[in-house]
Amino acid sequence: MQSERKKWLTVAAFAVVYLVWGSTYLAIRFGLQSMPPLLMAGSRFLVAGTILCGWALARGARLPSRAQWLRATVAGILMLVLGNGCVTWAEQYVPSGIAALLVASEPFWLVLTAWGFFGGRRPGIRTSVGLMIGLMGVGLLVTPEGGDTNGAMLAGSLAILLAAFAWAVGSLYLRRAALPESPALSTGMQMLSGGAILAGLGLLRGEAAGFQLSSVTVTSGLAWLYLIGFGSILAFTAYSWLITETTPARLSTYAYVNPVVAVLLGSVVAHEPIAPLGWAAMVVIVASVALVTTGEQEEDVPELVPVTLGEQT
C-alpha cells in the first residue's frame, strides 16, 4: 500500500514539475503586460519565501544559522537573481517559448561547469555529441530566421543563456552547500534573499517610478498569483520531494519536457510566432538535452545531472 501510494505521489509530482514549470514562461509574459520585471520577480519570491519559511517553522524546523543564511543567499543570487531575474527581464523581448528553449541549454552548462570547475568526470562521446548538437540548436534559435531576431531579442537571448549558466553553477553549489534539512525552509530562505535583491535592483532601476498597483491588469495579477502559488510553492515543493525520491537522471527529464510545454502554450494561447527554423531548433535542442542526460546516466556520473530548484522560473 505504501509503495503504491509513493508511486502515485511520484507520478503526480512529475506532472506538476512538467506542466507547471512549462507554463511559468507564459505566466511571466502575462505578468509583464502591466508589471515591471524585477519588481514582479522580487515580490513573487518574497511572498512565496515568507509562506514557505513560515510553514516550515510552524512544523518544527529549526531556525537557520547565520552561515546557512549566507549560503542560501549565494544560492539565491545564482539561481533566482541571475537565473530567474535574467529570464524575467528577457521575456520583455523574447517569446516565452523561445525563452524556455534557451533555458533548456542548462544541462550543457551543467556538464561543462562540473567538469571544468567542480571535479566532474570528462564528458563521454554521447554527452559530447549532445553538447555539440545543442549548441547548433541554440545557434538556429537566435538567427533571424529561427526567431525573427532583432537587437533587443538578441540581448534577451544572451541574458537567458547567462541565466541558464548561473542556474547550472547554482545547482552544483547547492549539492555541496550545508543548508537546513527542511526543503521548504531551505527553498524559502533562497527565495527571501533572492527576492529582496531582485526587488532592490528593481528599485535602483527606477521601476517603481511610474508603477501603480491600480494599473495592474486582472491578467497580470492572476499570472503573478499563479507564479507564487503554483510556480514557486507547489512546483518547488514537488521538485524538492523528488530530489530525495527518484534518480537524478529521471529528475533531469524536466529539462526537455518544459520547453515543449512552453512552446505549445505560447503558440496556442499567446499566438507567439515561431518561424520554421524555430521549430527545427526545438527538435534539435530537445534531442540534444536527451542525449546529454541519458549519456550522463549511462556513464554513471550522477553528480553532473541537473539538480536544481527548478524553473528556472
C-alpha positions as CSV (number, residue, x, y, z in Angstrom):
1,M,0.0,0.0,0.0
2,Q,2.8,2.4,1.0
3,S,4.7,1.6,-2.2
4,E,1.6,2.2,-4.4
5,R,0.9,5.5,-2.7
6,K,4.5,6.6,-3.2
7,K,4.3,5.6,-6.9
8,W,1.3,7.8,-7.5
9,L,2.8,10.6,-5.5
10,T,5.9,10.4,-7.7
11,V,3.7,10.5,-10.9
12,A,1.8,13.5,-9.5
13,A,5.0,15.3,-8.6
14,F,6.5,14.8,-12.0
15,A,3.3,16.0,-13.6
16,V,3.4,19.2,-11.5
17,V,7.1,19.8,-12.4
18,Y,6.5,19.1,-16.1
19,L,3.3,21.1,-16.6
20,V,3.6,23.9,-14.1
21,W,7.2,24.8,-14.8
22,G,6.5,24.6,-18.5
23,S,3.6,27.1,-18.1
24,T,5.5,29.6,-16.0
25,Y,7.2,31.1,-19.0
26,L,3.8,32.2,-20.4
27,A,2.7,33.3,-16.9
28,I,5.8,35.6,-16.8
29,R,4.8,37.1,-20.1
30,F,1.3,37.8,-19.0
31,G,2.6,39.3,-15.7
32,L,4.9,41.7,-17.7
33,Q,2.0,43.2,-19.5
34,S,1.5,45.6,-16.7
35,M,4.2,44.9,-14.1
36,P,7.9,45.8,-14.2
37,P,10.2,42.7,-14.5
38,L,12.4,42.9,-11.4
39,L,9.8,44.1,-9.0
40,M,7.4,41.4,-10.3
41,A,10.0,38.7,-9.8
42,G,11.2,40.1,-6.4
43,S,7.8,40.4,-4.9
44,R,6.8,37.0,-6.1
45,F,9.7,35.4,-4.3
46,L,9.4,37.5,-1.2
47,V,5.8,36.4,-0.8
48,A,6.5,32.7,-1.7
49,G,9.6,32.6,0.6
50,T,7.6,34.1,3.5
51,I,4.9,31.4,3.1
52,L,7.4,28.5,2.8
53,C,9.6,29.7,5.7
54,G,6.5,30.3,7.9
55,W,5.1,26.9,7.1
56,A,8.4,25.1,7.7
57,L,9.0,26.9,11.1
58,A,5.4,26.1,12.1
59,R,6.1,22.5,11.5
60,G,9.1,22.5,13.8
61,A,12.0,23.3,11.6
62,R,15.0,24.8,13.4
63,L,15.8,28.4,13.0
64,P,18.7,28.7,10.4
65,S,22.1,29.9,11.4
66,R,23.9,32.9,10.1
67,A,26.2,30.7,8.0
68,Q,23.1,28.9,6.5
69,W,21.6,32.3,5.6
70,L,24.9,33.2,3.8
71,R,24.9,30.0,1.8
72,A,21.2,30.5,1.0
73,T,21.9,34.0,-0.2
74,V,24.7,32.8,-2.5
75,A,22.3,30.2,-4.0
76,G,19.6,32.8,-4.2
77,I,21.8,35.2,-6.2
78,L,22.9,32.4,-8.6
79,M,19.5,30.8,-9.2
80,L,16.9,33.5,-8.6
81,V,18.6,36.9,-9.1
82,L,20.7,35.8,-12.2
83,G,18.7,32.7,-13.1
84,N,15.1,33.9,-12.8
85,G,15.8,37.6,-12.9
86,C,17.5,37.4,-16.3
87,V,14.7,35.3,-17.7
88,T,12.0,37.6,-16.5
89,W,13.8,40.7,-17.8
90,A,14.5,39.0,-21.2
91,E,10.8,37.9,-21.7
92,Q,10.1,41.6,-22.4
93,Y,11.8,40.9,-25.8
94,V,11.9,37.2,-26.2
95,P,8.7,35.0,-26.8
96,S,8.1,32.7,-23.9
97,G,8.6,29.5,-26.0
98,I,11.9,30.7,-27.2
99,A,12.9,31.6,-23.7
100,A,12.1,28.1,-22.5
101,L,14.2,26.5,-25.3
102,L,17.2,28.7,-24.4
103,V,16.8,27.8,-20.7
104,A,17.0,24.1,-21.9
105,S,20.7,24.7,-22.5
106,E,21.2,24.4,-18.7
107,P,22.3,20.7,-18.9
108,F,25.1,21.7,-21.3
109,W,26.4,24.3,-18.9
110,L,26.0,22.0,-16.0
111,V,28.1,19.2,-17.6
112,L,30.8,21.6,-18.7
113,T,30.9,23.5,-15.4
114,A,31.0,20.3,-13.4
115,W,33.9,19.0,-15.5
116,G,35.9,22.2,-15.6
117,F,35.4,23.6,-12.1
118,F,33.8,21.1,-9.7
119,G,36.0,18.0,-10.3
120,G,33.4,16.2,-12.5
121,R,34.4,13.5,-15.0
122,R,35.1,14.4,-18.6
123,P,32.0,14.1,-20.8
124,G,31.8,10.9,-22.8
125,I,31.2,10.6,-26.5
126,R,27.4,10.5,-26.3
127,T,27.3,13.5,-24.0
128,S,29.8,15.4,-26.1
129,V,27.8,14.8,-29.3
130,G,24.7,16.0,-27.4
131,L,26.5,19.2,-26.3
132,M,27.6,20.0,-29.9
133,I,24.1,19.3,-31.3
134,G,22.6,21.5,-28.5
135,L,24.9,24.4,-29.4
136,M,23.8,24.1,-33.0
137,G,20.2,24.2,-31.9
138,V,20.8,27.4,-29.9
139,G,22.5,28.9,-32.9
140,L,19.4,28.1,-35.0
141,L,17.2,29.7,-32.4
142,V,18.9,33.1,-32.3
143,T,19.2,33.6,-36.0
144,P,16.8,35.9,-37.7
145,E,15.1,33.0,-39.5
146,G,14.8,31.0,-36.3
147,G,13.2,33.5,-34.0
148,D,12.7,36.8,-36.0
149,T,15.6,38.2,-34.1
150,N,16.3,41.9,-33.6
151,G,18.8,43.7,-31.4
152,A,16.6,43.6,-28.3
153,M,15.8,39.9,-28.8
154,L,19.4,39.0,-29.2
155,A,20.2,40.8,-26.0
156,G,17.4,39.0,-24.3
157,S,18.6,35.6,-25.7
158,L,22.1,36.2,-24.3
159,A,20.6,37.2,-20.9
160,I,18.7,33.9,-20.9
161,L,21.9,31.9,-21.7
162,L,23.6,33.7,-18.8
163,A,20.6,32.7,-16.6
164,A,21.0,29.0,-17.7
165,F,24.7,29.2,-16.9
166,A,24.1,30.8,-13.5
167,W,21.4,28.1,-12.7
168,A,23.9,25.4,-13.5
169,V,26.5,26.8,-11.2
170,G,23.9,27.3,-8.5
171,S,22.8,23.7,-8.9
172,L,26.3,22.4,-8.4
173,Y,26.7,24.8,-5.4
174,L,23.5,23.5,-3.8
175,R,24.7,19.9,-3.9
176,R,27.6,20.9,-1.6
177,A,26.1,23.7,0.5
178,A,25.1,22.9,4.0
179,L,21.5,24.2,4.3
180,P,18.7,23.4,6.6
181,E,17.3,19.8,6.4
182,S,13.8,21.1,5.7
183,P,13.4,21.6,1.9
184,A,10.7,24.1,2.4
185,L,12.8,26.2,4.8
186,S,15.9,26.0,2.6
187,T,13.9,27.0,-0.5
188,G,12.1,29.7,1.3
189,M,15.4,31.2,2.5
190,Q,16.8,31.3,-1.0
191,M,13.6,33.0,-2.2
192,L,13.7,35.6,0.6
193,S,17.3,36.5,-0.1
194,G,16.9,36.4,-3.9
195,G,13.6,38.2,-3.8
196,A,15.0,41.0,-1.7
197,I,17.9,41.5,-4.0
198,L,15.7,41.5,-7.1
199,A,13.3,44.0,-5.6
200,G,16.2,46.2,-4.6
201,L,17.6,46.1,-8.1
202,G,14.2,46.9,-9.5
203,L,14.0,50.0,-7.2
204,L,17.5,51.0,-8.3
205,R,16.4,50.7,-11.9
206,G,13.6,53.1,-11.2
207,E,10.9,50.5,-11.9
208,A,8.7,51.9,-9.1
209,A,8.7,55.4,-10.5
210,G,5.9,55.0,-13.0
211,F,4.3,51.9,-11.5
212,Q,0.9,52.0,-9.7
213,L,-0.9,49.0,-8.3
214,S,-4.1,50.3,-9.8
215,S,-2.5,49.9,-13.3
216,V,-2.1,46.1,-12.8
217,T,-4.5,44.3,-15.1
218,V,-6.5,41.3,-14.0
219,T,-4.5,39.1,-16.3
220,S,-1.1,40.2,-14.9
221,G,-2.4,39.9,-11.3
222,L,-3.6,36.4,-11.8
223,A,-0.3,35.5,-13.5
224,W,1.6,36.8,-10.5
225,L,-0.6,34.8,-8.1
226,Y,-0.1,31.7,-10.3
227,L,3.7,32.2,-10.2
228,I,3.6,32.4,-6.4
229,G,1.2,29.6,-5.7
230,F,2.0,27.1,-8.5
231,G,5.4,28.1,-9.9
232,S,7.2,28.9,-6.7
233,I,5.4,26.9,-3.9
234,L,3.7,23.9,-5.5
235,A,6.3,23.1,-8.1
236,F,9.3,23.8,-5.9
237,T,7.9,21.6,-3.2
238,A,7.2,18.8,-5.7
239,Y,10.7,19.1,-7.1
240,S,12.4,19.2,-3.6
241,W,10.5,16.0,-2.7
242,L,11.5,14.3,-6.0
243,I,15.2,15.0,-5.3
244,T,15.0,12.5,-2.4
245,E,12.7,10.0,-4.1
246,T,14.0,9.5,-7.6
247,T,17.2,9.3,-9.6
248,P,18.9,12.5,-10.8
249,A,18.7,11.2,-14.4
250,R,14.9,10.8,-14.2
251,L,14.5,14.1,-12.4
252,S,16.5,15.9,-15.2
253,T,13.9,14.9,-17.8
254,Y,12.1,18.2,-16.9
255,A,14.8,19.9,-18.9
256,Y,13.4,18.6,-22.2
257,V,9.7,18.4,-21.3
258,N,9.3,22.0,-20.0
259,P,10.4,23.7,-23.3
260,V,7.8,21.6,-25.3
261,V,5.0,22.6,-22.9
262,A,6.2,26.3,-23.1
263,V,6.4,26.4,-26.9
264,L,3.0,24.8,-27.3
265,L,1.3,27.1,-24.7
266,G,3.0,30.2,-26.2
267,S,1.9,29.3,-29.7
268,V,-1.7,28.3,-28.9
269,V,-2.6,30.6,-26.0
270,A,-0.5,33.7,-26.8
271,H,-0.2,33.2,-30.5
272,E,3.6,33.7,-30.4
273,P,5.0,33.5,-33.9
274,I,7.7,30.8,-34.4
275,A,9.5,30.5,-37.7
276,P,10.1,27.1,-39.3
277,L,13.7,27.2,-38.2
278,G,12.5,27.9,-34.7
279,W,10.5,24.6,-34.7
280,A,13.6,22.8,-36.1
281,A,15.6,24.3,-33.3
282,M,13.2,23.0,-30.7
283,V,13.6,19.4,-32.1
284,V,17.4,19.8,-32.1
285,I,17.6,21.2,-28.6
286,V,15.2,18.7,-27.0
287,A,17.1,15.8,-28.7
288,S,20.4,17.1,-27.6
289,V,19.3,17.5,-24.0
290,A,18.0,13.9,-24.1
291,L,21.4,12.8,-25.4
292,V,23.2,14.7,-22.6
293,T,21.1,13.5,-19.8
294,T,20.9,9.8,-20.9
295,G,24.6,9.9,-21.7
296,E,25.4,11.0,-18.2
297,Q,23.2,8.3,-16.8
298,E,24.9,5.6,-18.8
299,E,28.4,6.9,-17.9
300,D,27.3,6.7,-14.2
301,V,28.1,10.3,-13.3
302,P,25.1,11.3,-11.3
303,E,26.7,14.5,-9.9
304,L,26.7,16.0,-13.4
305,V,22.9,15.6,-13.8
306,P,20.7,18.7,-13.1
307,V,19.6,19.0,-9.5
308,T,18.1,22.4,-9.3
309,L,15.4,24.4,-7.6
310,G,13.6,24.3,-10.8
311,E,12.3,27.0,-13.0
312,Q,14.5,28.4,-13.8
313,T,11.4,30.4,-13.4
